Amino acid sequence: MRRADLMIGAFYNPHLGAELARAEGIDHLAMADPPAAADPYWPAIRGRYTLLLHDYLGQLSEPLDERSIERARALAELYRSPWVAEHFQCLHTEDGRYNLNYVFPPLYTEEFLERFVRNASILKARLDQPLVMENIPGFFDVKASQMAEPVWLRRFFEATGVGFLLDLPHVWLQAHYHGVEPEQWLAEFPLEHVVELHVAGVADDPDLRGPWIAPAEPSDDMLEFAAHAVSRCPRIKAVTFDAFSPSLTADVLFRSVERMRGAL
């Protein structure tokens, strides 16, 4: 039986603002971008939903500048967000000369662990809301890493007291490409720190020649995996349909949330 206090929601997609402004059955919306000044539905959205700050704040392998911290504080206040989310991603090189793909994870080394612990702790201390961090998928192994991702994550969360935003399709994809059962790989993660869970659909990617995250409905198997994960996350407060794309349709969003609610 689903916990009565577990919120089920989705991302705010502005092109679906009219439908979301009058929708039923959605408890919260995650905000990937700030609202546009000309968004006619924003006042209704802000007044109707619990909003989760899920914007890009900065790359926590380096210290955030004061402008980034103040922006995070301002957005959290605007949304009245119960927590603030950031990713473990690396977007650019240290010298700023090269930008990397959004889904490139940190190196799972002692040095990167120390960096993320230090900078996340500083950010956490400057926020008025709790900080949660989201895992990043790894399509391939990097030989420079010194430990498995779940070990690195566990040490990070134990050192910082930050909450865990568990992106379940990221775990599923890693299990798929490493040839292990998703439940087996999930069991290695520090699930006792999970505050929020992301669920999404996957589809075949022609470049990867295999599945990757897509703005599609989650499969029955993914929903079953989500129910399994929720049952093992004692602190979880929200499950979010993770789809933010101009190609996402209202039917897919609402049907996905409805199916998530039924599965959980």
Secondary structure as GFF3:
##gff-version 3
##sequence-region A 1 264
A	DSSP	beta_strand	7	11	.	.	.	ID=ss1
A	DSSP	three_ten_helix	14	16	.	.	.	ID=ss2
A	DSSP	alpha_helix	17	21	.	.	.	ID=ss3
A	DSSP	beta_strand	28	31	.	.	.	ID=ss4
A	DSSP	alpha_helix	42	48	.	.	.	ID=ss5
A	DSSP	beta_strand	50	53	.	.	.	ID=ss6
A	DSSP	alpha_helix	66	79	.	.	.	ID=ss7
A	DSSP	beta_strand	84	87	.	.	.	ID=ss8
A	DSSP	alpha_helix	110	126	.	.	.	ID=ss9
A	DSSP	beta_strand	131	134	.	.	.	ID=ss10
A	DSSP	alpha_helix	149	160	.	.	.	ID=ss11
A	DSSP	beta_strand	163	167	.	.	.	ID=ss12
A	DSSP	alpha_helix	168	178	.	.	.	ID=ss13
A	DSSP	alpha_helix	182	186	.	.	.	ID=ss14
A	DSSP	three_ten_helix	191	193	.	.	.	ID=ss15
A	DSSP	beta_strand	194	199	.	.	.	ID=ss16
A	DSSP	beta_strand	201	205	.	.	.	ID=ss17
A	DSSP	beta_strand	210	214	.	.	.	ID=ss18
A	DSSP	alpha_helix	220	230	.	.	.	ID=ss19
A	DSSP	beta_strand	238	241	.	.	.	ID=ss20
A	DSSP	alpha_helix	250	263	.	.	.	ID=ss21
###
